[in-house]
Amino acid sequence: MNTLKKFELMEKIVRELEDLQNSQQALIQKIGKIEVDNIELGDNRLEKDLPDVHQNLADNLDTISGILDYFAGKTQNFGDKNNVDALKEQEAINNATS
């Protein structure tokens, strides 16, 4: 795999991790709303199980955020080290003259 293709794949993974992080945050918000609604309703099963679900989602979000921070930094360093901007410019020139 050439350097530019590798960088583009790394950027794609960063975007997917960001999407995963946003989805996880949305799930946490939904669980929180259900917990609040259940305060009025008072269902014992929901009261018992939802806090565990909420905590598991929060733990997953922390893990995803850590992975995202790590991999976004790795992607940026790879791009800087390999002068990806110049590679993109050269590829655009090559495509324009082909």
C-alpha positions in Angstrom: 0.0 0.0 0.0 1.5 3.3 -1.0 1.9 6.1 1.6 -1.0 8.3 0.4 -3.4 5.3 0.3 -2.3 4.3 3.8 -2.9 7.9 5.1 -6.3 8.1 3.5 -7.3 4.8 5.1 -6.1 6.1 8.5 -8.1 9.2 8.0 -11.2 7.1 7.2 -10.7 5.1 10.4 -10.5 8.4 12.4 -13.8 9.5 10.9 -15.4 6.1 11.7 -14.1 6.4 15.3 -15.5 9.9 15.6 -18.9 8.6 14.3 -18.7 5.7 16.9 -18.0 8.2 19.6 -20.9 10.4 18.6 -23.2 7.3 18.5 -22.1 6.2 21.9 -22.8 9.7 23.3 -26.3 9.6 21.8 -26.9 6.2 23.4 -25.9 7.6 26.8 -28.3 10.5 26.4 -31.1 8.1 25.4 -30.5 5.9 28.5 -30.5 9.0 30.6 -33.9 10.1 29.3 -35.3 6.7 29.9 -34.0 6.8 33.5 -35.6 10.2 34.0 -38.9 9.0 32.6 -38.7 6.0 34.8 -38.5 8.1 37.9 -42.1 9.0 37.3 -43.1 5.5 36.2 -41.2 3.6 38.9 -40.6 0.3 37.0 -38.4 -1.9 39.2 -36.7 -3.7 36.3 -35.8 -0.5 34.6 -34.6 1.0 37.9 -32.4 -2.0 38.5 -30.9 -2.5 35.1 -30.6 0.9 33.5 -27.8 2.2 35.7 -25.6 -0.7 34.7 -26.4 -0.1 31.0 -25.6 3.6 31.5 -22.3 2.7 33.2 -21.3 0.2 30.5 -22.0 2.8 27.8 -20.0 5.4 29.7 -17.1 3.0 30.0 -17.2 2.2 26.3 -17.3 5.9 25.5 -14.1 6.4 27.6 -12.4 3.6 25.7 -13.5 4.8 22.3 -12.3 8.4 23.2 -8.9 7.0 24.2 -8.6 5.0 21.0 -9.7 8.0 18.9 -7.2 10.4 20.6 -4.4 7.8 20.1 -5.2 7.0 16.5 -5.9 10.6 15.4 -2.4 11.6 16.8 -0.8 8.6 15.0 -2.5 9.6 11.8 -1.4 13.3 12.1 2.2 12.2 12.9 2.2 9.8 9.9 1.0 12.6 7.6 3.6 15.0 8.9 6.4 12.5 8.7 5.6 11.5 5.2 4.7 15.0 3.9 1.3 13.8 2.7 0.2 17.3 1.6 3.0 17.3 -1.0 2.0 13.8 -2.1 -1.6 14.9 -2.6 -0.4 17.9 -4.7 1.8 15.6 -6.8 -1.1 13.2 -7.3 -3.3 16.0 -8.4 -0.7 17.2 -10.9 -0.3 13.7 -12.2 -4.1 13.3 -12.6 -4.4 16.6 -14.3 -1.7 15.8 -16.9 -2.8 12.2 -17.6 
